[in-house]
Amino acid sequence: MEYRRLGKSGLKVSVLSFGSWVTFKNQADVEVAAEMMAVAYEAGVNFFDNAEIYAHGQSEIIMGQALQKLGLPRDSYAVSSKVRWGSVPQARPMQFGLSRKHIYEACHQAMARLQVDYLDLYFCHRPDPEVPMEEVVRTMTELIQQGKVFYWGTSEWSAQQIMEAHSTARQYNLIPPTMEQPEYNMFHRYRFEVEYGRLYDTIGLGTTIFSPLASGLLTGKYNQGKPADTRINLPGYEWLKEAFESEEGQQRIQKVRELSHIANELGTTMPRLALAWCIKNPHVSTVITGASKVSQVEDNMKALDVVPQLTDEVMAAIEAVLDNKPQPMGFQ
């Protein structure tokens, strides 16, 4: 396993981490969750990602029970949560958002569900335009000063919003965000590669990227059609099915078919190639992976073996297929 500093902080996270966005769904998953997390941990993973909204808090409960079952040394791993959308279906106004009240209460709830005394990483899960930036930054600073949170960050914030948080922190002598959790994969590149471009050097932005397989598209499982056991056939994922069936979605599937040939030539799989491509970017602190079974966790970890194979020649071949390298704007 490779370990990278989380931006300019001193925290070293495994370049592959484990998330629970679509992984944990109900109490019956605790045994499987523990087994998957054990496999990831033994492979060197030291960061486990979660959020209050995932399965309306159930995901955090399952992860907490799994961590207790495994009995891992608390100082050997980091666990996170994200605050914004609440954990209650049809939440009332005070049960979501980035107000001081909800951030504090969500933090306490996350610690209780995860069965931990503190959150190593705490993210603002999308910006909240109705809350003053000073209130958000000051509340996160207070949580850090109280020892309830070690590092705070943002998720899917624009570069301008991240810089506003940093400016607010400087103005009021508060603690700025350390990291951002954006979507990043072969088909979703502009924000990470261009918009955030200056932030990596100017503020030392760390990144914990999600959806490295583009919601499963980059696994190659849709190359021959739509398997019945995939998430696009599940209730609540109609948006994903529509995206895959769109003209752009079909064009992307064709590109995955071509990328699969490159993976075959390297003697690897399409998922490993897609993960390795993300790891190849030095601005990626950690790639959050997901899984529904142990074998997928084991396969994801093998992406580390593919990274050395991504020579300039191979990367050029991938770029030729993707044909979507984002171009910097004139002011960058």
N, C-alpha and C positions, 0 to 999 in steps of 0.2 A: 504494500500500500504506500502511496505517496501522500505526504502531508504538506499543506500549504497554509501560510499565515492568512487569517481572515482580514484582508486588507492591510492596514497599517497597524492593526492590533497585534498583541503577542500571542493570540490564540491560534494554535495549529489544528486545522480540521482535515480529516481524511478527504482526499479528492473525490471519492465516491461516498455518498451518505445515503441514509435510508429514510424515506418519507411515507406518510400514511394517508395521503389525499384520497386514494381510491383503494387502499389496502385493507383497512379494518372497518367492518360494517356492523358487527354485532358481538355479543358476549361469547358466542360459540367460537369466535376467531382467536380467543386468547392463546390457546395451545399452539395454533399455527403461527400466530404473531410472534410468540416467544421463540419458536423454532427458526422463523425467518430472521429475526433480530439476532439470534445467537450465531447463525451462519454469517451474517453481515459483520458482527462484532469480531468473530474469529478471523475474518478476512482483513480486519484492520479498521473497519468503519467505527468512527467515534462521534458521529453526529446523527441524531434522530430528530426529524422534523415533524411538527404537528400544527394544529390550529383549532381555535374554539369552534369554528364553523364546521369542521370535518365531522360528518355524521352527527351534527348537533351535540358535540361534546363526547359522544360515545367513542370516537377514535382515540381521544386522550385517555379515557378510562381504560381502554384495552391496552394501550401502550404502557400505561402506568402499571397495570397488573402484570404485563409481560416482563417489565423491568424488575418488578419485585420477585417474580418467579425465577428470573435468571440470576438475581443477586449480584449484578455487576458492580464493581467498585465505583462509587459515585464520582470519584475524581478521575475516572478513566474515559468518561464520555460526556457529551453535551446534549442537552435536550432543549427544544424550542417550542414556542407557541406563537400564534398570531392573533391579534385583536382587531376587530372592526365590525364584523357582521353578527356577532352574538352566537349563542349556542342554543337558543330557544326558537322553535318554529313559530312564525308569526310574532316575532319579538315586539315588545312595546318600545316606545321611543328611548327610554333610558337603558334598554338592554342591548343596544348596539351603538356603533359610532366610536369616536375617539375623544369623547369628553373625559375629564379627569375621573369622574365617577365610574364610567364603564371600564376605562383602562385599569383602574385599581381593582375593581371587583372581578373583572375577567382574569387578571393576573392571579388573584387568590384562588379563583375557581380552577384555573389551569394547573396551578401547583397541587391543589387537592386531587384533581382527577389523575394527574401524572404521578402523584404520590412522591413529590420532591419538595425540598425546602426552598428551592430557588429555581429560576429559569436561566439557563446559560445565555440563551438568545431569545429576544422578544421583538416581534415585528409588528409594525402598523400595516395591517392587511388591506392595502389600497388607501389612498388619501381620503380625508373627510373635509370637504370644502366648508362645512358649517362650523368647524371648530378652529379657533385661532391657532396659528402655528406655535405661538409661545406656550399655550396651554398643553399642547402635545409634547413639546420638547421638555418643558419644565416637569411634567408628570413622569416622563421616562427618566429624567435625571433623578428625581426623588426616589423612584423605584431602585435605581442603581445605588444611590447613596444609602438606602435602607437595606441593601444586600439581597433584595428579592429578585433582581435582574442583574446580570453581569454586562451584557452588551445589548443595545437596542438597535433596531434597523427598520427599514422600510420594505414594502413589497409592491412592485408595479407602480412606483412613483416616477414621475418624469424627472429628468435631470434638473430642471428648474426648481421643482418642489424639494428635491434633495438638497440643492444649494441653499434654498430658503431656510431649510431646517438648520443647516450649518451656520448660516448668517445669524439666525436667531440665537443659536447657542453661543456664538461669539459675542453678540450684543449683550446678552444677559448672564454671561459666564456660566453657561450650562453645558451639558454633555451632548455632542452631536451624534447622529446615527453612525454606526460603524460599517453596516453592510446593507445591501439591497438584495431582495429575492425576486428576480425577474424571470420571465419565460425566455428560454434560449435553446434553440436547436437549429438544424440545418435549414429549416423553412421560416424561422422567426429570428431575424438577425439585426435589424436596423437599430433598435433601441440599445441593445447590448454593445454592438460594435461601433456605432457612430454617435448616437445621442449621449451615451455615457463616456465616450472616448476620453474626454479631458478629465473626468472625475477620478480615474484610476491613479493619475499622477498628482493632481492638485489636492485632493482630499484623502487619497489612499483608500478608495472605495473597495470593500470586500463584496463578494457575490456568492449567493447560494442558489444556483439556478434550478428551475423546475421545468417539467415537461421536456426533458432532453430527447424523448422519443416521439414528440409531437402527438401526444394522446394515443400512442400506439401505431400511428401511421408509419413511423420509421422502423418498426419491427419487421415489416414486410408481410405481415399476416393478411393484409388486404390486397396483396398483389394478384390473387386469383379470385377475388370476390369478397363477400362479407360473411365470415364465419358466424355461426349462430351464437357461439359462446363469448362474444366480445362485447365490450361496454356500449357500443353504438346501438345495440338492441335492447338496452336496459331503459326502464322508465327514468326520465329526467335527463337523458343524454340525446334527446331528439336533435338538439343543436349540433351535436357532433356528427350525427348521421347525415344531417343536411349538408354540413361542411364537406364531408367525404364524398357525397353524391354530387356536389356542385362541379362545374366545369374546372375550376381551379383545383378542387380536390382530386379529380380524375387526372389532371396534369401532374399533380404531385405524386400520385400513385405510380404513374408511368416513370417518373424520375427515380422513385424507390426501386422499381424493377431494374433500372439501369445501374443504380448504386449497388444493388444486390450482386451484380456481376463483379464489381470491384471487390466486394467483400469475399466472394468466392475465390477470386484470384489471390487474395491475401490469406486464404485458408481460415476465414473467420465467418461470423454471422452478421446479419444486418444490424441487429440491436447493439452488438459489441462495437461495430464500426461507428454507429451514430453516437454512442457514449464516448468512445475514444476521440472522436472529432471534437466534442465539447471540451474534453480534458486537455486537448492540444492547445486550447486558447489559454495563455498564461494569466488572463484576467479572471478566469473562473477559479474561485476559491474551492468550491465543492459542487459536485453534480448530484442533485437529489434524485435517487432512483426509487421506483416503486415496484411492487410485485404482488401476485396473488397466490404464489406457491413457492416453496423452497427452491425448486430447480431454477426458477427465474432469478432469484437472488444469486445463486451460484453462477449462473451464466453472466449476469451483470458484472460481477467481480472480475470476470475474465477479460473485460474490456481493457484493463490495465496492460495486458499483454499485447494489445493491438497498437497502443500509442507509439511505441518505437518503430512500428512499421509504417507510420504515416510520414513518409519522407516528403520532400518538396514535390517530387514527381507525383506521388499518390494524391497529395492534397490538391495539386493542379488538376488531376483527373476528376476528383470529386467536384471541384469548382466548376469544371467544364459541364458536368451533368446538372449541377444545381442552377448555374447561370443566374444567380441572384445576389451576388456580392454587393452589399449596400455601398453607395457612393457618398462620401462626406459632402455636406452642404458647403456653400462658399464661405460661411462664417466659421467653420470648424477649424 
